[in-house]
Amino acid sequence: MKKFWIGLALVLTLVLEPLAGTIFGRSGAAPASTDEAPIVSASGSKLTIYYPTQRKIFVYSELGGNCVFAYTLSTPGGPVARENCK
């Protein structure tokens, strides 16, 4: 049960933090659109967040850290562009 609450807290933090950054004028978080829910995946200390309408996957090397790089997905079967996060 403890793992459930930790996971729930992590997901809520990841979903609400970009909104808080927008409200309080902070930058550095992965940009979020108000009409989409991100798809979050965590494995060990690595974290990925996918924003479907942007077709972007943001990759974090550690929980609570900054974005390391992002992948932009083109058309199905097309190239995947990698870029460093700012």
N, C-alpha and C positions, 0 to 999 in steps of 0.2 A: 504494500500500500504506500510505503514511503517513496518508492520509485515513481509511482503515479503522480504524487504531489510535486515531486521535483520536476518531472517532465511537463506537468501542467504549468508550473511556474516559469519554466524555460520558454515554452511556447507563448505564454502570455507576455513575457518580457520581450520576446522577439517581435511579436505582433504590435505591441503598444509602444515600444521604444522609437520606431520611426515616426509615429504619430506625435509623440512627445517632442521629438526633435523638430518637427514642423511647427508645432505650437510655440515652442520656446526659442526658435530660431537657430537651433544647432544644426551643423552639417556633419557629413562623414558617414552617416547611416545609408544603407541601400535605399534608393528612392522608392516610395510606395505610392501606388495609385489608390484612390479611395474606393474604386469599384472592383477591386480584385483582392482575393485572399491569397497570400503567398503559400507556397508548398515548402515546408521546412523538413529537412532531413539531418539527423545528427548521427555520427559514428565516431565513438571514442571522443576525442576533443575537437574533431573537425565538424564543421557545420556548413550546409549549403541551403540557400534560400532561392527558390525559383518564383519569378513573377511572370505569370502566363501572358498577360497583355503586352509586356515589354519583350518577351521571349529572351529573358536574361536569367542566368544562374550566377549568384554571388557566392563566392567560396571564402570561408573564414578558417584560419589555421587553428584558432583556439576560441573557446567560448568566452564571450565578453571582449574579444579583440576586434580589430578593424578588418574590413574586407581586404583580402590579399589580391585576388583577381576575379574577373567575371568572364563568363562565356556568353556570347550573343548567338542565339540560334537563328539560322536563316530558314529558308523553306525546307520542308521535309526532304532529307537526303542531300541537302546542300552543305556548304562549309560551315564550320563552327569557329567563330572568331574569338580569340582570347585577348583580353586587355587587362592591364594592371589597374587596380582601384586607386582613386586619388585620395 
